[in-house]
């Protein structure tokens, strides 16, 4: 996009390969799984993945990295050519390759080969760095950052993603992004026990001082990231917990943070955006789901991991059962929670269809809702039994149900003996409307009445 600041990425490129198949037996000669019918897919890795992701976001990207004319290097050049400008650095050896063997989408073993290292910089690379408006260092410990360290020190980068085998970030770097274990290994007080927020905060503060950088953010996986300027850290929680393939999430984090900082965001804003992007990246399938080089551009905004349409499509593709429940959920109480927990047990996902503010007013009167839509949605999404929330503005959710087409539609037992207008609609695609019992005596109206009585 024309309004996005160009980004120069400096670092060590890898060629990643996934061999994905299925395993339903062990080998006769050893207790190891036999992975059969493997499909092969290659993609950029390391600094090349960070640069590739930034370019697919719609940003002009230049990648400075070691790459030769060995088969892995040629394959990497071909993958990157349509998307970014490559400035090669001379490499001793071949481009490193990492091959994962996966069965049922879970890694079984990883095979590494190729120990190529950058042994010197070039004038072209130095000139590109000096002219760069924004720089991300994606250090995988194979010499690229070290070869250009003098230029980087003169013009510190926005983001440095470090590696245990690489050098320290140059002083003045705006944001350094180690993972939790990396931060603990880098921190000068290595005798301190690792693990937990306290240890991460101490490590980050020590690294800000030791490295003489503006800020350090320690990435914490599904817990989010901890940002420190030297004291009083800011914890940026992940918007949702996803326990899928996290391969490449660190590159997604660093590329997003660098891009946001380049476009003028504050460090805290960049970290929040990077946490959201990395969470969505893992939810979408991680590095294994990175679009191929010959596919079209992807939206600049990461996909919403809570998108109900995408969720229901995935569950149906896996031959699972989609459950939906509906209501205003204005004052969430134990009756609501019990209903939603029971509904979730009926299938493989639960989508809650919630009335908009206007819809609630038409149904309940001018004093409702007490809580606006954004708050109601946030509270519902926080429930472990709720997988996604969808909003409808009409008096009934029939239009929304026609889009989601759930297998099961759940209403509370207070509808017993009444007509369920959605029941006939569900029958059109073979779904079923059911009633579940509410906890006796729980209702939003009763809560409001008791609150009003207490106020008097």
MINUBA-114148 format. One line per 8 residues: their letters; for each residue z, x, y of C-alpha. Coordinates in steps of 0.05 Angstrom, whole numbers. Layout:
BEGIN
a	Z/X/Y | ...
This chain:
BEGIN
xxxxxxxx	0/0/0 | -18/25/69 | 53/14/97 | 86/57/43 | 103/129/58 | 65/178/13 | 108/215/-37 | 103/285/-65
xxxxxxxx	136/295/-133 | 154/365/-156 | 177/376/-227 | 162/386/-300 | 112/341/-334 | 117/321/-407 | 71/283/-454 | 109/228/-489
xxxxxxxx	84/196/-554 | 112/135/-590 | 96/122/-664 | 119/50/-675 | 121/16/-743 | 166/-20/-791 | 215/4/-843 | 240/-38/-901
xxxxxxxx	255/16/-954 | 280/86/-964 | 239/144/-990 | 247/158/-1065 | 259/232/-1054 | 311/228/-997 | 356/175/-964 | 310/168/-904
xxxxxxxx	271/106/-880 | 197/101/-894 | 163/80/-829 | 96/49/-844 | 36/21/-806 | 51/64/-746 | 15/50/-681 | 9/109/-633
xxxxxxxx	15/106/-557 | 18/164/-508 | 44/161/-436 | 66/209/-381 | 136/236/-388 | 187/274/-346 | 164/286/-274 | 96/256/-292
xxxxxxxx	130/190/-310 | 168/188/-244 | 104/202/-205 | 64/152/-247 | 115/96/-235 | 116/110/-160 | 40/108/-158 | 39/42/-197
xxxxxxxx	86/14/-145 | 28/20/-96 | 47/87/-65 | 2/147/-51 | 31/202/-96 | 18/276/-105 | 47/310/-167 | 60/385/-167
xxxxxxxx	73/406/-239 | 57/455/-293 | -3/434/-335 | -55/473/-372 | -118/458/-412 | -85/452/-480 | -95/385/-516 | -30/356/-489
xxxxxxxx	-47/380/-419 | -117/350/-421 | -88/284/-447 | -37/283/-390 | -91/298/-338 | -132/240/-363 | -73/192/-360 | -55/212/-289
xxxxxxxx	-124/220/-258 | -136/147/-238 | -68/140/-204 | -48/203/-166 | -68/271/-140 | -49/328/-187 | -35/398/-162 | -27/442/-225
xxxxxxxx	19/501/-229 | 4/558/-278 | 39/547/-344 | 61/597/-396 | 52/561/-463 | 32/488/-472 | 55/423/-441 | 119/400/-475
xxxxxxxx	109/339/-521 | 162/291/-544 | 145/245/-602 | 191/187/-620 | 184/151/-686 | 209/79/-680 | 221/26/-733 | 230/-46/-710
xxxxxxxx	229/-16/-639 | 290/28/-653 | 284/104/-652 | 290/137/-720 | 276/209/-701 | 247/250/-644 | 201/310/-653 | 193/361/-596
xxxxxxxx	140/416/-590 | 109/457/-535 | 154/502/-494 | 111/513/-433 | 144/538/-369 | 119/546/-298 | 119/620/-281 | 96/620/-208
xxxxxxxx	77/576/-150 | 9/570/-116 | -12/569/-44 | -40/499/-54 | 28/474/-79 | 66/508/-22 | 19/478/30 | 26/408/0
xxxxxxxx	102/413/2 | 104/438/74 | 60/379/95 | 97/327/55 | 131/269/90 | 176/254/30 | 193/295/-32 | 224/278/-99
xxxxxxxx	244/335/-146 | 243/313/-219 | 272/375/-252 | 267/379/-328 | 289/452/-331 | 220/482/-342 | 210/522/-279 | 170/480/-230
xxxxxxxx	228/468/-181 | 251/541/-187 | 181/568/-171 | 180/528/-106 | 254/535/-89 | 242/574/-24 | 197/519/5 | 244/464/-19
xxxxxxxx	303/500/13 | 267/503/80 | 251/428/76 | 304/395/31 | 277/337/-10 | 300/265/-5 | 319/260/-79 | 333/312/-132
xxxxxxxx	339/289/-204 | 372/348/-238 | 371/374/-310 | 425/416/-346 | 373/471/-358 | 349/472/-286 | 376/501/-223 | 422/468/-173
xxxxxxxx	393/423/-119 | 379/459/-54 | 432/449/0 | 415/392/48 | 383/348/-6 | 396/276/15 | 411/246/-53 | 422/277/-122
xxxxxxxx	418/231/-183 | 452/260/-246 | 469/217/-306 | 543/211/-323 | 545/266/-376 | 501/311/-333 | 548/303/-274 | 608/322/-315
xxxxxxxx	573/383/-342 | 551/404/-271 | 619/393/-239 | 658/457/-226 | 723/430/-258 | 692/425/-328 | 761/424/-362 | 774/354/-336
xxxxxxxx	766/299/-389 | 700/262/-381 | 686/187/-385 | 705/129/-341 | 698/113/-267 | 754/159/-246 | 721/220/-278 | 652/200/-250
xxxxxxxx	682/194/-180 | 716/262/-184 | 654/294/-211 | 609/265/-157 | 656/285/-101 | 661/356/-129 | 585/361/-133 | 575/338/-62
xxxxxxxx	618/396/-39 | 593/447/-89 | 520/433/-79 | 527/420/-4 | 484/357/-8 | 490/292/31 | 505/247/-28 | 509/244/-104
xxxxxxxx	499/182/-145 | 521/184/-217 | 480/136/-259 | 523/97/-309 | 472/61/-352 | 486/-13/-359 | 546/-6/-312 | 502/12/-253
xxxxxxxx	513/74/-209 | 569/107/-169 | 550/134/-101 | 593/187/-68 | 589/222/0 | 649/265/-19 | 704/212/-22 | 715/137/-29
xxxxxxxx	656/124/-75 | 614/61/-74 | 602/28/-142 | 535/-8/-147 | 539/-52/-209 | 477/-69/-249 | 454/-141/-236 | 454/-153/-312
xxxxxxxx	470/-115/-375 | 411/-99/-420 | 421/-57/-482 | 348/-44/-498 | 308/21/-495 | 335/62/-437 | 284/118/-444 | 254/131/-376
xxxxxxxx	306/92/-337 | 328/154/-300 | 257/168/-277 | 250/95/-254 | 316/102/-216 | 296/167/-181 | 225/144/-164 | 251/79/-133
xxxxxxxx	307/113/-94 | 258/165/-66 | 208/112/-46 | 259/69/-11 | 288/129/27 | 218/150/46 | 206/81/76 | 269/85/118
xxxxxxxx	324/54/75 | 396/78/80 | 423/116/20 | 466/57/-2 | 406/10/3 | 363/58/-37 | 415/64/-92 | 422/-12/-96
xxxxxxxx	346/-19/-102 | 343/36/-154 | 397/3/-197 | 359/-63/-195 | 293/-29/-212 | 323/11/-270 | 357/-52/-297 | 291/-90/-296
xxxxxxxx	257/-30/-327 | 304/-31/-387 | 300/-107/-392 | 224/-103/-396 | 226/-53/-454 | 237/15/-421 | 186/71/-426 | 154/38/-487
xxxxxxxx	132/-19/-441 | 104/25/-385 | 34/-3/-370 | -23/38/-397 | -64/80/-350 | -125/35/-355 | -87/-29/-337 | -86/-58/-267
xxxxxxxx	-32/-48/-214 | 36/-79/-225 | 74/-118/-171 | 113/-74/-123 | 175/-116/-136 | 206/-104/-205 | 203/-164/-252 | 265/-208/-250
xxxxxxxx	303/-196/-315 | 332/-267/-308 | 264/-301/-301 | 270/-364/-344 | 195/-369/-356 | 190/-298/-383 | 253/-308/-424 | 230/-372/-458
xxxxxxxx	161/-343/-472 | 192/-282/-505 | 240/-324/-547 | 183/-369/-570 | 141/-308/-588 | 198/-284/-632 | 201/-353/-665 | 270/-366/-635
xxxxxxxx	301/-430/-609 | 303/-444/-534 | 361/-486/-509 | 367/-516/-440 | 424/-553/-405 | 426/-585/-337 | 472/-608/-282 | 496/-597/-211
xxxxxxxx	552/-549/-231 | 582/-555/-162 | 654/-538/-179 | 650/-501/-245 | 708/-521/-289 | 731/-513/-361 | 690/-574/-383 | 626/-542/-358
xxxxxxxx	642/-475/-391 | 658/-508/-458 | 593/-547/-455 | 551/-486/-439 | 585/-443/-492 | 571/-497/-545 | 499/-504/-521 | 486/-429/-527
xxxxxxxx	508/-431/-599 | 452/-480/-615 | 396/-428/-606 | 374/-359/-585 | 377/-367/-509 | 406/-416/-458 | 370/-435/-393 | 412/-475/-344
xxxxxxxx	372/-524/-301 | 411/-534/-237 | 400/-585/-181 | 380/-558/-112 | 425/-573/-53 | 380/-630/-31 | 379/-659/-101 | 456/-657/-104
xxxxxxxx	462/-692/-37 | 417/-749/-60 | 458/-757/-123 | 529/-745/-98 | 528/-761/-24 | 531/-724/42 | 594/-684/27 | 563/-649/-33
xxxxxxxx	550/-597/-56 | 614/-561/-39 | 583/-495/-61 | 511/-479/-38 | 456/-466/-88 | 459/-389/-84 | 533/-389/-101 | 525/-439/-158
xxxxxxxx	469/-398/-188 | 508/-333/-182 | 569/-363/-217 | 526/-391/-273 | 490/-325/-284 | 557/-290/-290 | 574/-331/-352 | 561/-291/-416
xxxxxxxx	533/-354/-450 | 479/-364/-396 | 414/-325/-404 | 377/-352/-343 | 381/-405/-289 | 324/-448/-264 | 327/-494/-202 | 295/-562/-193
xxxxxxxx	290/-602/-128 | 274/-670/-158 | 326/-723/-179 | 314/-706/-252 | 293/-641/-286 | 234/-671/-322 | 181/-630/-286 | 219/-566/-299
xxxxxxxx	230/-584/-372 | 154/-594/-378 | 146/-522/-356 | 201/-491/-399 | 190/-537/-460 | 258/-523/-492 | 269/-538/-565 | 338/-569/-550
xxxxxxxx	360/-605/-486 | 436/-612/-477 | 475/-661/-434 | 549/-673/-429 | 584/-727/-469 | 596/-769/-406 | 524/-793/-417 | 544/-826/-483
xxxxxxxx	517/-897/-487 | 471/-885/-428 | 397/-873/-428 | 373/-801/-428 | 307/-803/-390 | 290/-733/-415 | 294/-752/-489 | 224/-782/-493
xxxxxxxx	196/-722/-456 | 226/-673/-507 | 192/-711/-563 | 124/-694/-534 | 130/-622/-559 | 177/-634/-617 | 242/-620/-580 | 307/-656/-586
xxxxxxxx	356/-682/-534 | 429/-679/-555 | 497/-697/-526 | 556/-650/-530 | 628/-671/-516 | 662/-653/-451 | 735/-632/-449 | 772/-696/-432
xxxxxxxx	793/-706/-360 | 753/-649/-330 | 704/-665/-273 | 684/-638/-205 | 700/-706/-174 | 771/-704/-202 | 780/-633/-177 | 758/-653/-107
xxxxxxxx	805/-713/-108 | 864/-670/-128 | 847/-619/-74 | 844/-674/-22 | 910/-703/-45 | 943/-634/-42 | 917/-623/29 | 950/-688/52
